[in-house]
Amino acid sequence: MKDARADAVSLPMPEARRASSIVGDYVALTKPRLNFLVVATSAAGYYLGAARTIDAAAMAQAVAGTALVAGGAAVLNQLYERDTDALMRRTRLRPLPAGRVAPADAQIFGLALSAAGLALLALRANWLAAALALATIVVYIAVYTPMKRRTPMATLVGAIPGALPALIGWTASRGSVALGGAALFAIVFLWQMPHFMAIAWLYRDDYGKAGFPMLAVIDPEGRRAGRQALWYAAALIPVSVLPSYAGIAGPVYLGSAIVLGLALFVLSARFAAQRSESSARALFFGSIVYLPLLWMVLIGDKL
């Protein structure tokens, strides 16, 4: 009797583990780590765009809508790139190339998330925020994703949907773009370039196997990738101080933005000069630290 009871208790466990694995695969399709950045930037944009006291419920709905759109776009992007993902070491175990999620199911999931996010933004925020979210999906899926297989210019185009969440958050609370919203968009847009040049260099072999003509692939010595990282890091310094002139930040942010910008510029200059694994990793981690610190100072300066 004891063994029978033990067997009866243990029988549901494999099904529970299987269900948990399926849920985990669908969550992975939304790229949760990337979506965390989307949530943070859209929340920051909403807070900075608010002219009055923050409505916590409205802010949560706007951020949730943006996150749903970003998650849906990530799913549709992986659906389109499942064949090339299967060729790269760092992506071959993703749910679609590994065969754990069927393409038809992923398509339904991605479209449902995108539609839910657009509806939430349109109904609970405003039509401008919803339109920007729709532009994010269109540029990411219909322009950037196919361009990746053809030209290194895709990186520049891909930075547009990457920067739009901050503007979506801003417009959800402000109702218009204005200088402040444009500044937030420009900061995230420029920041992505040195960040991605470091990633492209570190994974250049993977991108080469998949046939993606990244700068680090078509120029194996890395001179062009290094120059791009340096140019955009230099452009980021004056752009990053615009919030002070837009009236959404003060002198504390101004000084901090200059210091952080110079630090990122130095890391980019080192990468441009050496183009080594260590300099690329330093630029990658430095860029990861740069943006959260900049947001924290910007938000703190408005408190």
N, C-alpha and C positions, 0 to 999 in steps of 0.2 A: 504493500500500500504506500509506503514511503517513497519508493522509486516511481510509482505511478503519479503521485502528487508532484514529485520533482519534475517529471517529464511534462506534466500538464502545465506547470508554471513556466517551464523553459521554452515550450513550443512557440508562444507569440514573439519571443525575442528576435528571431531572424527577420520576421516581418517588420518589426519595429526598427531594426537596424536598416533594413532595405528602404523603408519609408523615409528615415532620416537621411540616408544617402541620396535619395531622389530629391528631397528638399534642398540638400546641400548643393547638388548639381545645378538646380535652377537658380539658387542664390549666387553661385559662382558665375553663371552666365551674365548676371547684372554687373560684374566687376565691382564688388563691394568696396574694395580699397580705393578705387578711383571714385566711386560714388560718395565715399566719405568726404573727399575733397570737394565734390560738387555740393554736398550739403553744407559744408563749412563756408564755401565762397558765396553760395546763394543766401545763406543766413547772414553773412557779413554784409552783403549787398543790400539786403532788406533793412537791416538795422541802420546802416549808414544813409540809406535813402529816406528813412522816416523823418518827417518834419515835426511830428508830434510824439506823444507817448506811444510806445510799442504795444500793439494788440497781439498778445502772445498767440492766441488761436489763429488769427489771420496769418501771422508769420509762419506758424507751423504748417498751415495748409499750403502756403506758397512754396516753402522749402520742400514739402512732401511732393507737391506737383512737379517741381524741378527734378527731384530725385527719381521719380517714376519715369519721367521723360528720358533722363540720362541712362537709367537702367534699361529701358526699352531699346534705346539706341545702341547700347552695348551688346544686347542680345542679337539685334539685327546685324550689327557689324560682325560678330563672331559667326553668324549664320553664313554671311557672304564670304568670310575668309576661312571657313573650316578646312578647305583643301590646303591652303598655305600654312595654316596653323599646324596641320599634321606634319609638315616638313621641318618645323622649328623645334629645337629641344625644349625651350622654355614654354611652349604653348601646346605641344603635342598631346598632353594629358588633359586638356580642357574637355568639358563634357561632350561637345559636338565632334571634334576629331577622334576622340576616344570611343565614340559610339554609345555613350551612356544616355544621351538625349537625342531623340529623332528630330531631323530638320523641320518637319512639319509642325511638331509640337513647339519647337523653339520659335518658329515664325509666329504662331498664334500667341505665345507668351510675350514676345517682343512687341507685337502690335497692340496687345491688350494693355501692357504697361504704358506704352506711349500714348494711347488713346485716353487712358485714365488720367495720366498726368496733364495732358492738354485740357481735358474737361475740367479738372480741378483748378487749374490756373485761370481758365476762362470764366468759370462760375464763381470762384471764391477770391480771385485777385482782380485781374483786368485783361482785356483783350490784347493789349500791347505785350504783356508778359507772355500770354499764350502764343502770340505770333512769333515772338523771339524764340520760344521753346520749339515751335514748329520749324523755324529756320535752323535751329540746332540739329534737329533730326535730318532735315533735307540735306544740309551741307555735309554732315557727318557720313550719312549713308549713300546719298546719290552723287556726291562730288568727291569728298576726301577718300572714301574707301576704294573706289575704282582707280582713282589717281595714284594711289600708293604703288600700284603695279607698273606704272608708266613713267613717273617723273619724280625727282627729289623735291619738286615744288609742292608736292602733296603735304609735306610737313608744315609749310606756311599756311596752307588752306585748312589743315587740321587744327591749327591753333585757334581758328575762329570759333568753332563749336566748343572748344575747350575753355574759351574765355567768356562765352555767353552766359553761363550760370550766374556769374556775379552781376551782370546787367539785368538778367531776369529777376533776380532778387531785388535789385534797385528799383526797377520799373514796377514791380508788384506793390511796393510801398509808396513810391513817389508818383507813379502814373505817367511819367515822362522820362526821357533819357538824361538831359541836362549835362553840364560839364562834369559833374561828379560821377555820374554813371559811365560816361565815356572814358573817364580816367581809370575807373576800376577795370573796365574791359581792356583798356590798353595795357595796364600793368600785367594782368594775367596773360594776355596775348604775348607780350614780349618775354615774360618770364619763362614761358614754355620752350622757347627756342634753345637757350643754353642747356636747359634741363633735358630736352629731347636729344640734342646733339651728343650729350654724354651717354644717354641710353643707347643711341644708335651706334656709337663707337664700341661700347661694351658688348653689344650683341650683333656686331657687324657680320660675323660668320653665319649666325642664324638668319639674318635678313638676306644675306647672299644666297643661302640654300633655298630660301623661299622665292627668290627672284625679285625682291623689292629693291629698286634702284635708289637706296638711301645715299646721301653724300658720303658716308663712311664706307659704302660698298663700291661706288663708282670711282672714288678717290681713295684707294687703300692707304695712302700715306696720311690721310686725315687733315691735310692743310685746309681744305674748303670747310670741313665741319668745324675746325678750330676757329677759322676766321668768322664764320657765322655766329658761333657761340660768343665770340668777343664783341662783334658788332652789336648784337642784340642786347648783351649785358650792358654795353656802353649806352645804348639808347634807353635802356630801362631806368637809368639814374635820373635824368631830367623828367621823364614821364612819371616816375614814382612820387615826385614831389607835387604833382598837380592837385591832389586832394587838399593840400594846404591852401592853394590859390582858389579852389572851388568852394572854400568855406566849410568843409566837413572835417578838417583837422587843423591842429595848431602847430606851434614851434617844436614841441616835443616830437611829434611825428615827423616834421620836416628834417630835423637832425638825424633821427633814427633811420629814415628812408635813405638819406645820403650815406650813412655809415654802412647799412646793409647792402646798398647798391654797390659801393666800392669793394666790399668784401666779395660779392658775387663776381664783380669785374676781375678782381685779382685771381680768383679760382678759374675763371674763363681764360684769362691771359696765360696762366700756367698750363692749362689744357692745350691752348693754341700753340704754345711753344714746345711742349714735350710730347703731347698726344700719346700718353701711356695709360696703362690700366689704372695706375694709382691716381694720376691727374684726372682721369675721367670719373673715377669713383668719388674723388674729392669734390668735383663739380656737381655730380649727381646728388650726393648727400648735402652739400652746401645749398643747392637749389631747393631741396626738400625742407631745409630749415628756414630758408629765406622767407618763403611765402607765409607760413603760419606766424612767424615773428612780425612780419609787416602788418598782417591783419590784426594781430593782438595789439600792437602799438596804435594802429589807426582807430580801432574800436575804443581802446582805453583813453585815447586823446579826446574822444567825443563824449565820454561819460561826464 
